[in-house]
Structures are given as C-alpha cells and as structure tokens.
Amino acid sequence: MKYLIFDAGPIISLTMNGLLGVVEKLKQNFDGEFILTPNVKREVVDRPLKIKKYKWEALQVKDLIDRKIFRYSTDFIPVEKLDNETKRITKIANSYLFSTKTGEKINLIHEGEAACLAFASLCKCENVIVIDERTTRMLTESPKNLRKMMERKLHFPLKSDNSKLSEFKKFKFIRSTELIYIAYKKGLLLIKSNKETLDSILYSLKFKGTAISTEEIEEIKKRA
C-alpha cells in the first residue's frame, strides 16, 4: 500500500484555487490512498463548516471524504496510537532549537504537521507527505538552514540539538505546486494542459499561501 498524507495547507490552497477536481483525478491514477489525520480534518472541515465565509470550501473537501477520495488515518492506524506518536514527534521537533541566552525552546511545528509525520512513521509502507509549510520540510531537508532562517526571524542567536533530528531524515515531502506539476505531466488538469495553464496555476498557488519562490516556480516550468 502507498499513502499520500495531506497536511491542511495544501488542501486549503488547492480548494481556494478550484483544484480539488485535479486531486480527484490524481487519486484515480494513484495506486494507494490519500490520507487525512483527525487534526487536518478539524482544520479543513470541522472548524470551517461553522464559519459562513469558509463553509463552501469545507463542504467541497467533505464531499471528497464522503466519496473516499480522502480516507481517514483512523481507518489504518488507531487514533490513540497516532496521538501518542504525534506528541512524541512534536516534542522532538520543538526541542531542536533553543535560545543561547535563556535556553527557551523554539516551537517549530504544530500538531497538524506532527500528525502527518506520525502517520508516515507508523504506517510502515511507502509514503509521501503533501505539505507546503516550509519549516517542517526544512527540519528534514536542511536543519542548519532552518536555524539560520529562525535566527533572522527572531533576531537572536540559537543553538541546535542535532541528535534529536536523526529520525526525521526518513520523511519525504511534496508541495501542492509539485502535485500540480505531476497532474500537468499526466494531462489531468481541468482545462487544456499547456505551459500557460501551468504557469497560471503555480503563481495562483503562490499568491494564495504556498511557500514557494518565483525562482522555484520558474525551475518547475523549465522541466515542463
């Protein structure tokens, strides 16, 4: 079994850009399951259903759940087991950086991102986490650069405990923009798949919250 584990950010960005239909087409071409943890479901369905401004988006995601395009993580891993692993990963990630002066630990990830990592850790099979949030990805891909970025953001020096991050190296990530690129290559976009369409979608995702630079978008387009 293969799993694509979705954080809340990509689902929100894709919904705001009218791209959930592309997600459904990707699922039809994927030999595995698209996973939502309880934390992510609360963020993309349960809470926005109570707010008129976001209710329509929440209903669209709920429809994909009802039709099993998205599956609940609890269908595969008991909620208590996932919760315990989520707490463990949150503790590790949020102990990586701390102030050189006060020793205060820096919170880097929230339970939503940690729950995605927890499912990936527990499922014991091939998986990729769909996440746009830069900090979580940098914990795995470039922890030293993460420390430098946080120092610039916080305006004070930090120390790091690198021993805590060894297990994070196993996680694999993909952003919503890269998911759209895959859909483009497979001819699954909802309108004619050409470079102009790809360009417009990538920049729309960028301007609606996806953490990607102009340079990264242009690099994706070069591969198209």
Backbone as JSON, one array per atom type, in Angstrom:
{
  "sequence": "MKYLIFDAGPIISLTMNGLLGVVEKLKQNFDGEFILTPNVKREVVDRPLKIKKYKWEALQVKDLIDRKIFRYSTDFIPVEKLDNETKRITKIANSYLFSTKTGEKINLIHEGEAACLAFASLCKCENVIVIDERTTRMLTESPKNLRKMMERKLHFPLKSDNSKLSEFKKFKFIRSTELIYIAYKKGLLLIKSNKETLDSILYSLKFKGTAISTEEIEEIKKRA",
  "N": [[0.85, -1.2, 0.0], [0.47, 2.25, -0.75], [0.78, 5.58, 0.47], [-0.4, 8.91, 0.33], [-0.05, 11.58, 2.26], [-1.88, 14.16, 3.52], [-1.28, 17.44, 4.59], [-2.95, 20.28, 6.16], [-2.55, 22.78, 4.86], [-1.92, 22.5, 1.97], [-4.4, 21.4, 1.1], [-6.17, 23.48, 1.66], [-5.11, 25.51, 0.0], [-5.38, 24.33, -2.55], [-8.14, 24.01, -2.65], [-9.05, 26.7, -2.52], [-8.17, 27.52, -4.95], [-9.76, 26.2, -6.71], [-9.09, 23.55, -7.36], [-9.67, 21.0, -6.49], [-10.85, 19.11, -8.08], [-8.74, 18.27, -9.65], [-7.25, 16.96, -7.74], [-8.94, 14.78, -7.28], [-8.76, 13.49, -9.78], [-6.05, 12.82, -9.73], [-6.08, 11.0, -7.64], [-7.5, 8.9, -8.8], [-5.59, 7.95, -10.47], [-3.69, 6.94, -8.84], [-2.02, 4.43, -7.12], [-2.93, 3.71, -4.38], [-3.68, 5.29, -1.21], [-5.15, 8.46, -0.31], [-4.56, 10.35, 2.48], [-6.06, 11.72, 5.44], [-5.42, 13.05, 8.58], [-6.98, 13.14, 11.88], [-6.41, 15.69, 12.99], [-5.94, 17.31, 10.76], [-8.38, 17.07, 9.42], [-10.06, 18.42, 11.24], [-9.15, 20.99, 10.82], [-9.65, 21.55, 8.12], [-12.26, 20.86, 7.6], [-14.1, 20.47, 9.91], [-13.89, 22.85, 11.6], [-14.08, 25.08, 9.67], [-16.65, 24.55, 8.67], [-18.33, 25.74, 10.45], [-18.15, 28.38, 9.97], [-19.38, 30.85, 7.99], [-18.01, 32.13, 5.92], [-16.13, 30.27, 5.08], [-17.46, 27.93, 4.68], [-18.36, 26.79, 2.24], [-15.99, 25.9, 1.0], [-15.22, 24.0, 2.88], [-17.31, 22.14, 2.63], [-16.82, 21.14, 0.09], [-14.43, 19.73, 0.46], [-15.34, 17.87, 2.31], [-17.09, 16.43, 0.72], [-15.3, 15.01, -0.89], [-14.23, 13.38, 1.05], [-16.49, 11.92, 1.81], [-16.87, 10.48, -0.49], [-14.71, 8.9, -0.45], [-12.34, 9.7, -1.65], [-10.48, 11.03, -0.15], [-9.17, 9.35, 2.66], [-9.68, 8.53, 6.1], [-7.11, 8.63, 8.53], [-7.53, 7.04, 10.71], [-8.72, 4.78, 9.72], [-6.69, 3.1, 9.27], [-4.72, 3.28, 11.24], [-4.92, 3.13, 14.73], [-6.49, 5.74, 16.64], [-5.5, 6.48, 19.18], [-2.89, 5.47, 19.19], [-1.81, 6.97, 17.1], [-2.07, 9.54, 18.19], [-0.3, 9.42, 20.38], [2.16, 9.09, 19.07], [2.19, 11.45, 17.63], [2.45, 13.37, 19.68], [4.97, 12.66, 20.63], [6.64, 13.2, 18.41], [6.14, 15.93, 18.07], [7.29, 16.93, 20.42], [10.01, 16.27, 20.03], [10.64, 17.75, 17.67], [10.16, 20.37, 18.51], [12.12, 20.74, 20.33], [14.47, 21.05, 19.11], [15.67, 23.56, 18.45], [16.91, 26.23, 20.47], [17.15, 29.12, 22.6], [20.27, 30.78, 22.97], [20.73, 32.36, 25.13], [18.63, 32.23, 27.09], [17.84, 29.59, 27.04], [15.37, 28.89, 26.25], [13.06, 26.89, 24.48], [12.26, 26.66, 20.99], [9.25, 26.73, 19.37], [8.52, 24.9, 16.56], [6.85, 23.33, 14.93], [3.35, 22.5, 14.57], [0.61, 20.54, 15.93], [-0.85, 19.59, 13.76], [0.93, 19.33, 11.53], [2.73, 17.61, 12.78], [1.15, 15.34, 13.21], [0.85, 14.36, 10.63], [3.5, 13.59, 10.11], [3.65, 11.66, 12.09], [1.82, 9.68, 11.23], [3.11, 8.91, 8.87], [5.39, 7.8, 9.98], [4.38, 5.62, 11.37], [2.97, 3.98, 9.59], [4.47, 2.19, 8.14], [5.04, 1.75, 5.43], [5.4, 2.64, 1.92], [5.38, 6.11, 1.54], [4.45, 9.59, 1.1], [4.5, 12.93, 2.23], [2.26, 15.51, 1.77], [2.87, 18.77, 1.89], [2.99, 22.22, 2.42], [4.13, 23.94, 4.19], [7.03, 25.55, 5.12], [8.83, 25.29, 7.29], [8.55, 22.72, 8.51], [9.34, 21.04, 6.43], [12.02, 21.83, 6.18], [13.14, 20.9, 8.53], [13.74, 18.28, 7.95], [15.03, 18.41, 5.44], [16.96, 20.48, 5.5], [18.19, 21.27, 8.17], [20.2, 22.95, 9.27], [20.03, 25.29, 7.74], [17.5, 25.97, 8.49], [17.86, 26.75, 11.14], [19.38, 29.1, 10.73], [17.51, 30.61, 9.33], [15.5, 30.93, 11.27], [16.93, 32.37, 13.18], [17.28, 34.79, 11.85], [14.65, 35.56, 11.7], [13.85, 35.76, 14.39], [15.74, 37.39, 15.52], [17.77, 36.82, 17.36], [20.52, 34.81, 18.59], [20.65, 31.22, 18.14], [20.89, 27.89, 19.47], [21.36, 24.48, 18.49], [20.12, 21.13, 18.8], [21.27, 18.63, 17.34], [21.15, 15.88, 17.58], [18.57, 15.14, 18.01], [17.2, 15.01, 15.65], [17.69, 12.87, 13.97], [15.92, 10.78, 13.16], [14.17, 12.15, 11.53], [15.1, 12.23, 9.0], [14.01, 10.3, 7.41], [11.61, 11.08, 6.33], [9.57, 12.03, 3.54], [8.7, 14.64, 1.32], [6.26, 16.55, -0.54], [5.16, 19.4, -2.32], [2.12, 21.34, -2.82], [2.34, 22.64, -5.26], [4.11, 21.0, -6.66], [2.6, 18.73, -6.81], [0.64, 19.61, -8.55], [2.24, 19.96, -10.78], [2.82, 17.29, -11.39], [0.23, 16.46, -12.07], [-0.09, 18.03, -14.34], [1.87, 16.9, -16.05], [0.73, 14.43, -16.42], [-1.49, 15.07, -17.82], [-3.83, 15.84, -16.48], [-5.03, 18.18, -15.68], [-7.77, 20.5, -15.31], [-8.45, 22.08, -17.42], [-7.16, 22.73, -20.74], [-3.99, 21.31, -20.84], [-1.33, 23.13, -20.92], [1.73, 25.1, -21.08], [1.11, 27.69, -20.36], [-1.2, 27.38, -18.82], [-0.14, 25.87, -16.69], [1.71, 27.74, -15.65], [-0.05, 29.77, -14.77], [-1.51, 28.47, -12.74], [0.49, 27.7, -10.9], [1.48, 30.19, -10.02], [-0.84, 31.25, -8.96], [-1.25, 29.54, -6.78], [1.02, 30.23, -5.32], [0.45, 32.92, -4.64], [-1.65, 32.56, -2.98], [-0.81, 31.44, -0.62], [1.02, 29.23, -0.7], [4.26, 28.16, 0.15], [6.56, 29.01, -1.82], [9.11, 30.09, -3.98], [9.53, 32.58, -6.6], [11.68, 31.87, -8.2], [11.78, 29.1, -7.8], [9.37, 28.31, -8.94], [9.83, 29.02, -11.61], [11.84, 27.22, -12.16], [10.46, 24.79, -12.02], [8.81, 25.13, -14.23], [10.67, 25.0, -16.27], [11.15, 22.33, -16.45], [8.89, 21.4, -17.55]],
  "CA": [[0.0, 0.0, 0.0], [1.13, 3.54, -0.77], [-0.02, 6.64, 1.07], [-0.11, 10.32, 0.17], [-0.58, 12.1, 3.52], [-2.1, 15.59, 3.26], [-1.39, 18.47, 5.62], [-4.08, 21.17, 5.88], [-2.2, 23.88, 3.97], [-2.16, 22.2, 0.55], [-5.83, 21.23, 0.82], [-6.76, 24.82, 1.65], [-4.65, 26.21, -1.21], [-5.97, 23.71, -3.72], [-9.57, 24.31, -2.64], [-9.22, 28.11, -2.85], [-7.86, 27.7, -6.37], [-10.66, 25.39, -7.52], [-8.3, 22.45, -7.91], [-9.99, 19.7, -5.88], [-11.11, 18.18, -9.18], [-7.45, 17.72, -10.04], [-6.93, 15.99, -6.68], [-9.73, 13.57, -7.55], [-8.17, 12.81, -10.93], [-4.79, 12.22, -9.28], [-6.4, 9.8, -6.84], [-7.91, 7.84, -9.73], [-4.38, 7.46, -11.13], [-2.72, 6.64, -7.79], [-2.18, 3.08, -6.59], [-2.82, 3.83, -2.94], [-4.69, 6.08, -0.53], [-4.92, 9.83, 0.12], [-4.84, 10.25, 3.92], [-6.25, 12.88, 6.31], [-5.42, 12.76, 10.02], [-8.03, 13.89, 12.58], [-6.0, 17.09, 13.17], [-6.13, 18.0, 9.48], [-9.83, 17.14, 9.17], [-10.62, 19.51, 12.05], [-8.76, 22.28, 10.26], [-10.16, 21.8, 6.76], [-13.69, 20.55, 7.52], [-14.92, 20.69, 11.12], [-13.91, 24.26, 12.0], [-14.64, 25.97, 8.66], [-18.08, 24.32, 8.49], [-19.04, 26.61, 11.39], [-17.89, 29.77, 9.58], [-20.02, 31.01, 6.69], [-17.02, 32.55, 4.93], [-15.34, 29.13, 4.63], [-18.29, 26.73, 4.68], [-18.4, 26.19, 0.91], [-14.74, 25.16, 0.81], [-15.27, 22.82, 3.76], [-18.24, 21.17, 2.05], [-16.16, 20.51, -1.06], [-13.5, 18.73, 0.99], [-16.17, 16.82, 2.93], [-17.6, 15.6, -0.36], [-14.23, 14.08, -1.28], [-14.14, 12.39, 2.12], [-17.67, 11.05, 1.71], [-16.7, 9.6, -1.66], [-13.48, 8.14, -0.17], [-11.14, 10.2, -2.33], [-9.65, 11.1, 1.04], [-9.5, 8.37, 3.7], [-9.24, 8.9, 7.43], [-5.96, 7.87, 9.05], [-8.03, 6.07, 11.69], [-9.08, 3.55, 9.02], [-5.47, 2.3, 9.14], [-3.95, 3.33, 12.48], [-5.77, 3.56, 15.85], [-6.31, 7.14, 16.97], [-4.65, 6.62, 20.37], [-1.52, 5.22, 18.76], [-1.39, 8.14, 16.32], [-1.94, 10.68, 19.12], [0.94, 9.26, 21.16], [3.29, 9.35, 18.18], [2.14, 12.88, 17.32], [3.02, 14.08, 20.84], [6.41, 12.37, 20.67], [7.3, 13.93, 17.32], [6.04, 17.36, 18.39], [8.28, 17.21, 21.47], [11.34, 16.22, 19.43], [10.82, 18.87, 16.74], [10.15, 21.64, 19.24], [13.3, 20.79, 21.22], [15.65, 21.14, 18.26], [16.28, 24.89, 18.56], [16.66, 26.94, 21.72], [17.88, 30.37, 22.76], [21.57, 30.66, 23.61], [20.74, 33.16, 26.37], [17.65, 31.79, 28.09], [17.58, 28.17, 26.94], [13.97, 28.68, 25.86], [12.88, 26.11, 23.26], [11.52, 27.35, 19.93], [8.22, 25.89, 18.75], [8.7, 24.9, 15.11], [5.72, 22.71, 14.24], [2.11, 22.33, 15.32], [0.14, 19.16, 15.96], [-1.31, 19.18, 12.44], [2.08, 18.82, 10.78], [3.29, 16.47, 13.51], [0.29, 14.18, 12.99], [1.21, 13.82, 9.31], [4.76, 12.88, 10.3], [3.38, 10.49, 12.92], [1.22, 8.64, 10.39], [4.17, 8.43, 7.98], [6.29, 6.99, 10.78], [3.72, 4.42, 11.87], [2.27, 3.16, 8.59], [5.4, 1.12, 7.73], [4.96, 1.46, 4.0], [5.82, 3.76, 1.1], [4.5, 7.27, 1.73], [4.95, 10.95, 0.89], [3.67, 13.91, 2.92], [1.97, 16.71, 0.97], [2.94, 19.86, 2.86], [3.54, 23.47, 1.89], [4.76, 24.69, 5.28], [8.46, 25.46, 4.89], [9.59, 24.92, 8.48], [8.52, 21.27, 8.69], [10.18, 20.43, 5.39], [13.42, 22.14, 6.44], [13.61, 20.03, 9.61], [14.27, 17.09, 7.31], [15.86, 18.66, 4.26], [18.04, 21.43, 5.72], [18.05, 21.8, 9.53], [21.13, 24.06, 9.51], [19.44, 26.49, 7.14], [16.34, 26.32, 9.31], [18.36, 27.52, 12.29], [19.75, 30.43, 10.25], [16.27, 31.31, 9.0], [14.83, 31.3, 12.52], [17.72, 33.43, 13.8], [16.94, 36.05, 11.16], [13.26, 35.88, 12.03], [13.71, 36.07, 15.81], [16.72, 38.43, 15.84], [18.71, 36.46, 18.42], [21.21, 33.57, 18.23], [20.06, 29.96, 18.59], [21.66, 26.66, 19.46], [20.57, 23.35, 17.99], [20.44, 19.79, 19.28], [21.15, 17.84, 16.12], [20.9, 14.48, 17.89], [17.14, 14.9, 18.09], [16.56, 15.0, 14.34], [18.16, 11.78, 13.11], [14.81, 10.03, 12.58], [13.43, 12.98, 10.59], [15.67, 12.07, 7.67], [13.25, 9.3, 6.63], [10.37, 11.64, 5.79], [9.6, 12.55, 2.18], [7.69, 15.67, 1.17], [5.95, 17.15, -1.84], [4.29, 20.57, -2.15], [0.94, 21.38, -3.7], [2.8, 23.04, -6.6], [4.71, 19.83, -7.3], [1.48, 17.86, -7.1], [0.04, 20.15, -9.77], [3.16, 19.65, -11.88], [2.58, 15.89, -11.74], [-1.05, 16.44, -12.78], [0.18, 18.61, -15.66], [2.61, 15.92, -16.86], [-0.17, 13.32, -16.72], [-2.62, 15.58, -18.58], [-5.0, 15.74, -15.6], [-5.58, 19.48, -15.32], [-9.19, 20.57, -15.66], [-8.53, 22.69, -18.74], [-6.07, 22.3, -21.6], [-2.7, 21.3, -20.15], [-0.19, 23.7, -21.62], [2.62, 25.8, -20.17], [0.41, 28.88, -19.85], [-2.06, 26.9, -17.74], [0.73, 25.53, -15.57], [2.22, 29.0, -15.11], [-1.11, 30.5, -14.06], [-1.86, 27.73, -11.52], [1.6, 27.77, -9.95], [1.54, 31.53, -9.41], [-2.03, 31.41, -8.15], [-0.96, 28.85, -5.53], [1.99, 31.04, -4.59], [-0.18, 34.13, -4.11], [-2.67, 32.17, -2.0], [-0.27, 30.85, 0.6], [2.02, 28.18, -0.81], [5.61, 28.67, 0.38], [7.41, 28.71, -2.97], [9.65, 31.33, -4.55], [9.42, 32.75, -8.05], [12.76, 31.09, -8.81], [11.39, 27.69, -7.77], [8.33, 28.13, -9.96], [10.44, 29.06, -12.95], [12.58, 25.97, -12.33], [9.46, 23.77, -12.33], [8.36, 25.36, -15.61], [11.72, 24.57, -17.19], [11.05, 20.88, -16.59], [7.6, 21.07, -18.17]],
  "C": [[0.89, 1.26, 0.0], [0.2, 4.59, -0.19], [0.51, 8.02, 0.67], [-0.82, 11.01, 1.34], [-0.68, 13.62, 3.41], [-2.12, 16.4, 4.55], [-2.53, 19.42, 5.22], [-3.76, 22.22, 4.83], [-2.44, 23.6, 2.5], [-3.63, 22.03, 0.21], [-6.51, 22.58, 0.75], [-6.38, 25.57, 0.38], [-5.31, 25.65, -2.46], [-7.47, 23.99, -3.81], [-9.82, 25.75, -3.06], [-8.96, 28.38, -4.32], [-8.73, 26.83, -7.27], [-10.02, 24.16, -8.11], [-8.6, 21.09, -7.26], [-10.34, 18.66, -6.95], [-9.84, 17.52, -9.68], [-7.0, 16.67, -9.02], [-7.67, 14.68, -6.93], [-9.16, 12.79, -8.73], [-6.85, 12.14, -10.56], [-5.04, 10.95, -8.49], [-6.78, 8.64, -7.74], [-6.72, 7.21, -10.43], [-3.3, 7.04, -10.13], [-3.02, 5.27, -7.2], [-1.97, 3.11, -5.07], [-3.92, 4.71, -2.39], [-4.21, 7.5, -0.26], [-5.43, 9.94, 1.57], [-5.04, 11.63, 4.56], [-6.22, 12.41, 7.75], [-6.57, 13.52, 10.68], [-7.7, 15.37, 12.75], [-6.27, 17.89, 11.9], [-7.62, 18.12, 9.16], [-10.47, 18.26, 9.99], [-10.33, 20.86, 11.42], [-9.41, 22.58, 8.92], [-11.65, 21.52, 6.61], [-14.44, 21.02, 8.76], [-15.01, 22.16, 11.51], [-14.51, 25.17, 10.93], [-16.12, 25.74, 8.37], [-18.92, 25.23, 9.38], [-18.9, 28.09, 11.03], [-18.42, 29.97, 8.16], [-19.03, 31.37, 5.58], [-16.29, 31.35, 4.31], [-16.16, 27.85, 4.46], [-18.3, 26.03, 3.32], [-17.14, 25.37, 0.64], [-14.73, 23.88, 1.64], [-16.18, 21.74, 3.19], [-17.63, 20.45, 0.86], [-15.19, 19.42, -0.6], [-14.28, 17.56, 1.6], [-16.74, 15.88, 1.87], [-16.56, 14.59, -0.82], [-14.02, 13.01, -0.21], [-15.29, 11.39, 2.02], [-17.54, 10.06, 0.56], [-15.38, 8.82, -1.61], [-12.32, 8.49, -1.1], [-10.06, 10.43, -1.27], [-10.13, 10.02, 2.02], [-8.97, 8.87, 5.04], [-8.06, 8.02, 7.86], [-6.41, 6.79, 10.02], [-8.54, 4.78, 11.04], [-7.89, 2.58, 8.99], [-4.65, 2.22, 10.41], [-4.86, 3.82, 13.6], [-5.45, 4.98, 16.3], [-5.4, 7.34, 18.18], [-3.18, 6.43, 20.03], [-0.97, 6.41, 17.97], [-1.19, 9.35, 17.22], [-0.63, 10.6, 19.91], [2.17, 9.56, 20.31], [3.35, 10.82, 17.79], [2.77, 13.7, 18.45], [4.53, 13.87, 20.91], [7.16, 13.18, 19.62], [7.26, 15.44, 17.57], [7.1, 17.75, 19.41], [9.7, 17.23, 20.9], [11.59, 17.46, 18.56], [10.94, 20.2, 17.48], [11.22, 21.73, 20.32], [14.58, 20.97, 20.43], [16.39, 22.46, 18.43], [15.93, 25.52, 19.9], [17.57, 28.15, 21.83], [19.22, 30.14, 23.47], [21.61, 31.39, 24.95], [19.84, 32.57, 27.45], [17.43, 30.29, 28.11], [16.16, 27.84, 26.53], [13.89, 27.94, 24.52], [11.98, 26.86, 22.27], [10.51, 26.37, 19.31], [8.3, 26.02, 17.23], [7.51, 24.32, 14.35], [4.52, 22.59, 15.18], [1.65, 20.87, 15.21], [-0.33, 18.66, 14.59], [-0.19, 18.59, 11.6], [2.66, 17.57, 11.45], [2.47, 15.21, 13.3], [0.56, 13.54, 11.63], [2.52, 13.03, 9.4], [4.54, 11.59, 11.09], [2.79, 9.36, 12.09], [2.28, 8.05, 9.47], [5.13, 7.5, 8.71], [5.69, 5.64, 11.14], [3.23, 3.47, 10.77], [3.15, 2.05, 8.0], [5.26, 0.73, 6.26], [5.35, 2.73, 3.24], [4.84, 4.93, 1.26], [5.24, 8.57, 1.43], [3.98, 11.9, 1.57], [3.5, 15.13, 2.03], [1.88, 17.88, 1.94], [3.59, 21.08, 2.22], [4.35, 24.23, 2.93], [6.27, 24.46, 5.25], [9.23, 24.89, 6.09], [9.67, 23.4, 8.65], [9.4, 20.58, 7.67], [11.66, 20.66, 5.68], [13.99, 21.33, 7.6], [14.26, 18.77, 9.06], [15.33, 17.43, 6.27], [17.07, 19.55, 4.54], [17.95, 22.05, 7.11], [19.0, 22.96, 9.84], [20.58, 25.36, 8.93], [18.19, 26.92, 7.9], [16.77, 27.14, 10.52], [18.71, 28.95, 11.87], [18.5, 31.26, 9.94], [15.56, 31.78, 10.26], [15.6, 32.38, 13.27], [17.42, 34.78, 13.16], [15.54, 36.51, 11.56], [13.13, 36.38, 13.47], [14.67, 37.14, 16.3], [17.52, 38.12, 17.11], [19.29, 35.08, 18.09], [20.56, 32.34, 18.86], [21.11, 28.86, 18.61], [20.74, 25.54, 18.97], [21.05, 22.05, 18.6], [20.21, 18.82, 18.13], [20.83, 16.37, 16.38], [19.41, 14.14, 17.86], [16.49, 14.68, 16.73], [16.93, 13.82, 13.45], [17.02, 11.02, 12.43], [14.01, 10.82, 11.56], [13.92, 12.81, 9.15], [14.85, 11.13, 6.79], [12.04, 9.88, 5.94], [10.59, 12.21, 4.39], [8.43, 13.51, 2.0], [7.47, 16.04, -0.29], [5.01, 18.32, -1.57], [3.1, 20.5, -3.1], [1.34, 21.78, -5.12], [3.4, 21.86, -7.35], [3.64, 18.79, -7.63], [0.79, 18.3, -8.39], [0.93, 19.88, -10.98], [2.98, 18.2, -12.35], [1.27, 15.75, -12.53], [-0.88, 16.98, -14.2], [0.85, 17.57, -16.58], [1.72, 14.74, -17.26], [-1.4, 13.75, -17.53], [-3.92, 15.57, -17.79], [-5.56, 17.09, -15.17], [-6.98, 19.62, -15.91], [-9.45, 21.31, -16.98], [-7.28, 22.28, -19.52], [-4.72, 22.43, -20.89], [-1.6, 21.84, -21.06], [0.63, 24.53, -20.63], [1.98, 27.07, -19.6], [-0.51, 28.5, -18.69], [-1.24, 26.58, -16.5], [1.26, 26.77, -14.87], [1.16, 29.69, -14.26], [-1.47, 29.81, -12.75], [-0.76, 27.85, -10.48], [1.66, 29.13, -9.25], [0.29, 31.8, -8.57], [-1.85, 30.74, -6.8], [0.01, 29.66, -4.68], [1.31, 32.23, -3.92], [-1.3, 33.83, -3.11], [-2.11, 31.28, -0.91], [0.78, 29.78, 0.49], [3.42, 28.77, -0.69], [6.52, 28.21, -0.76], [7.85, 30.03, -3.57], [9.4, 31.37, -6.05], [10.47, 31.91, -8.76], [12.4, 29.6, -8.85], [10.31, 27.4, -8.79], [8.93, 28.1, -11.35], [11.24, 27.8, -13.21], [11.64, 24.82, -12.66], [9.03, 23.89, -13.8], [9.4, 24.91, -16.63], [11.66, 23.07, -17.44], [9.79, 20.46, -17.34], [7.76, 20.75, -19.66]]
}
